[in-house]
Amino acid sequence: MLGAGAVTLATSAPAASSAARSRVTAIPQYFEFDKPDIVAEGLDYPWGLDFYPASTGTDATTALFNQRDTAEMFSVKAGGAVERIGSIPGVKSDGDGNETGLLGLAVAPTFNDDGLVYIYFTAEDDNRVGRVKLDSLEPEIILDGIPKAEHHNGGRLRFGPDGMLYVTTGDAMNGDNAQDIESLGGKILRINPDGSVPSDNPTSGSPVFTLGHRNVEGLDWTPGKDLYASELGEDTWDELNHIEAGKNYGWPDVEGPGDNPDYVDPIATWHTEDASPSGVSVHIDVVYVAALRGEQLWQVPLTDGGDPVAVLHGTYGRLRTVEEAPDGWLWVATANGGGGDSIIRFPALPAARRAV
């Protein structure tokens, strides 16, 4: 078990290289990163993580999570034991060093009525979105044909404030997919919970919400319903983007900021060795971004034009997922493999001490 004494605060961690930001500002501190609580350990590549609605009777600190390579799903309650639910059939994982398998999950907002959990996974020939009930785990496929490869499979699922399901995909190691409106690769997709296309999507009949992405593995909304997404770059710049319907984010023509008015520039960038950003969680006016290669949790302020600052620098290794629980704690899942992964949560600062 990793002890509390191993935690270091972020003030000494390197600041991001950001073409869109020019000065460092104080980051509002909403969580106590020096007070970790280990929820689960001895895991192997946890990927998706979401929480049961509080009214299920399990309380708001009970989470569902999965392991990428074994295609297993689990539940865990803070302070309690991890309980294995079972494995998802039909998942194809190429094992350590690849990015295929059981990736994102999202508990339906209607879970109390229908018991549905949504999953993103790699099948034999493509990536797919399905929905399952926990007593059977047999997926009902609602979207398929998403390009797959050893890398760049995207995979994050989130229900938006509008009740729609948002799906992040990668370019499947083919940059042309990202600019091809007919391809589901290199996109953020928006679908109804049954897999059909919303009538108000940018292109009639298409699930494509935005295009021009290399590999998006994180997205979340502010309280004001602005959407932000992380994107893994190639050799130079990783990105955090403000996502707007129908916009083009430039890949493969642009990596990081550019001077093409047809493309949207990121709001923050990092050198790839400092980030490789995956999961994203927004709290008030700070975006928390889990970094894989950078082995830290970036805090990106959405006010005052300040630079991102990192916490947990090198403390837990590679970080895959970050999610805020309904009870206000921030949960983080690692991605080190070999049975050495953990899920850790951090308490929110008391309301009187928060700098809003």
N, C-alpha and C positions, 0 to 999 in steps of 0.2 A: 504494500500500500504506500502511496505517496503521501508524505506527511505535510502538515501545514507549514512547517518551517522551511520547506523547499520553495515556497512561493516568493517571487520578487515582484515588486511593483514596477510600473512601466517607465518611470521617469528616466531610467538609464538606458532603455531600449532604443534602437535607432529609429529616427523619424522617417516617414515615407518620402520617397522622391516623388514629387507631385508637380506636374506641369500646370495643373489647374489651380494650385494653391501657392501662396507666396510667403506666408508667415506662420509661425507657431503661436497658438493661442491655448489658454487653459481649457482642458477637456472637462465638461461636467462629469463628476464622479457619481455614478448611480449604484455601483456594486462594490462589495468589499472583497477584492481579489486576494487579500491576505488571509481570508478565512474560508478555505476550501472545505467542502464536504464530499468525500468519495461516495458516490451512489452505487457504482458497480466497477469491478475490475476483473482482470483476467479475460478480457474480451478479445475478439479478433475482427478487426475492421468494422466496427459499428458505423452505420451510414445515416439512415433516416431516423428521426426522433420526433415524436409529437405526443400530445397529452390528451388523456381522456377528459371529456367535459366533466365538470365538478359534480353535476347532478346525477352521474351514473351511480353514485354511492361509493366510488373508489376514492374520492376526494381529489383535489386539484393538483396533487403532487405525484400522481401515478402516470407514468409514461409508457408508451410503446416505443420500441426500437428494434432495428434489425441488424444482422451481420451480412456484409456484402457477399463474401465468398461462400458461406454455408447456406445462404438463403433462409436463415432462421429468423423467426420473430419472437420477441420477448416482451414481458412487462416488468416494470420495476417501480416500486414506491420508495420515495426518499426514506431512508432508515429501515428499509425492509429488504427481503431477499429478491434476487432476480428469478423470475419464473418463465421457463421456456413454454411458448405457445405451440410451436411447430415449425415446419418448413414449407415454403411456397413451392409447389411443383412447377416444372417447366423452366426454371431459371438456369441459365448457362453462365458459368463463371470460368474465366481462364486462369484464375488463381492470382497469387502474389505477383505484383509487378504490372498487373493489368487493371483496367478500370471497369470491367464488366461484372455483372451479377445483380443482386438485389440492392437497389440504390435508395431513392427517396420513398418516404411514406407520408401520408397525411390522413389524420382522423377526420371523417366527414363532420361538418357542423351539425348534421342531422343524425349523428351517431346514436343519440338516445332513442330515436324512432326507428332507424333502419339497421344499426349495428355495422355500418360500412366503414372500411379502412381502404384507402387508395394507395397503390404501390406502383413504382416505376422499376422495370427490370429488363435485363437482357435475355432474349430468347435465342433460338437457334440461328435465326436469320435477321433479327432486327431488335430494336428496343421497343417496349410496350408499356402502356398504362393499363392497369387493371384495378378492380375493386374486389375485396374479399370480406367475408364474415369470419370472425375469429374462431368459430366453432368448426369450420371446414377448411379454410385457407385455399380453396380452389378459386383461382382468379377468373372473374368475368372480364374479358378484354374489352375496353372501351375505346382504345386508340392503339393502332399498331403502324408499322411501316416507318418508324423512326430509325434512321441509319445507325448502324453499330460498327464499332471497330475495337481494337485493343485499348485505345485511348479516346478521349473526347466524346464521352457518351452523355454528358450533362447529368440529369437525373433528379433534380430537386422538384418537389411538389409542394404547392401551398394553395389553400383556398383564400381568395381575395375578399376584401370587404364587400364586394358585389356578389358574393356567393359563387363565383366562377372558379374553376380549377385551373391554376397556372402551372405550366410544365416547362422546365428548362431542358434544352437539348444541346448537344455538341455537334461539331462539324464532322465527326467520325473520321478525322485525319484527312479530310478532303475540303479545303477551303472553299471550293466552288459551291458546296452545299449551302454555305452561309448566305450567299447572294441569290440563290435559286429559289424563287418564291414557291415553286412546286415541290421543293424538298422540305421535309420536316426537320432536317439537321441544321444546327447553327442558329436556332431560333428560341424565342420564348413563345409558347403556345398558350392559348386561352380557350377552354372548352366548358360546356355545360357538364354538370356532374354525371350525366348519362353518356358523355362522349360526343354529343352533337355539337355543332358549331353555333355559338351565340349569334343572334341576328345583328348585333351591333359591333361585330369584329371589324377591323380595318378593311379587310377584303372579304366580300360576300362569299360565303361557303367555305372559307379557309380558316383553319385553327390558328394561323400565324398571327401573332400579336406584334412582335418585333423581329427584325432580321439583322444579319451582319454580325453574328456572335461566333466566337471561336469555341468556347466551352464555358457555359454558365452553370454553376453549382450552388448558387445561393441567391435568394431574393426575399424581400419583406417590405412592408408598408409602414409609413409613419402614421401617427394618429390622424394626420390630415389627409391620409390616403394617397400620398406620393409613394411610388414604387421605386425601389433600388435593387440592383443586381450586381453581383461580383462576376468577374470574367477572367479566366486564366489566359495570359498572353503566351507568346511563343518564346522569344529570346530576349525581349527588351522590356515590355511594359505589361504588367497586370493592371486590371481596371476595376473601379467601382462606377457604375453608370446609373443615372437617373432615367428610368424607363417611362417612355410615353408611347401610346398606341400608334402603330404604323410607322415608327421611326426606324432608321437604318443606322447601325452602330459600327459599320465600316469594315469589319473583317471579311476577306483577307487583304483588302486594299490599304487599310490603315490599322496599325497596332499602337494603341495609346492615342494621344492627341494628334490632330492633323489640321490641314487648312482647306478641306473639302466641305463646302456648305451642304452637300448632300448627306453627310454623315454627322452623327451626334458625338461630340467629344465627351470623354469620361469626366466625372467631377473630381476624381482622385486616381493617381497611378502609383505603382510601385515597381521597382526593379524586380524581376522574377525571382531572384534569390531571396528577396525579403518577404515574399508573400506566397504566391500560388494560392489564391484565395478560393475558399470553398463556401461553407455555410455563412448565412447572414441573418442577423436579428437586429431590429430597430427598436430603441427605447427612447421615447420622447424626441430628442434632437441629436442622438448619437447612433451611428451605424456600427455594430460590432461585426467584424469580419474574421472568420477562422482561417488561419494561414497554415498551409501544409509545409511546403519547403521552408518558409520563414519561421515555422515553429513558434508562433505567437498569435495573440489575439489583438487585432487592430481596432482602435477606436477612432471613428471618423466623425468629426463634428459637422453638423449641417448648418451651423450658424457661424458668423464672424469670420468666415474664410480661412480658418485655421488648418494646419497640417494634421494628418493622422498621427497618433501616438500609440505605441503598443504596450500591452501588459502580458504577463506570463511568458516573457521571452525565454525560450529554451527550457521552461519548467516541466512541461508534459510531453515534449516532442511535437510531432505533427498534429495539427488540429483540423478536424473535418467539419464538425457541426456545432452550431451555437443556436440555442433556442431559449426564449424566456417562458417560464412556466406560468400558469394562471395565478399562482400564489406570489409571483414577483421575483423568484430566484432565477438566476441565469445558469443554464445547463450547457456544458461543453463536452463533446465527445472527441477522443483522439483517434489517430489513424496511423499507428506504428506497426501493426501486424504482429504475428508470432505469439499471439496470446497475451501481448503486453499492453492492451488498450484499456482505457478507463472512461467512465462518464463521471464528471465532476460538476458540482453545482456551487454557486457563489451567492451569498445573501445580498438582498437589496439594502442599501443604506436606509436608515430610518428617515421617514419623510421630512422631518424637521432639519435634517442635515444635507438633504439633496440640494444641489445647485442647479436650478432649472432656468 
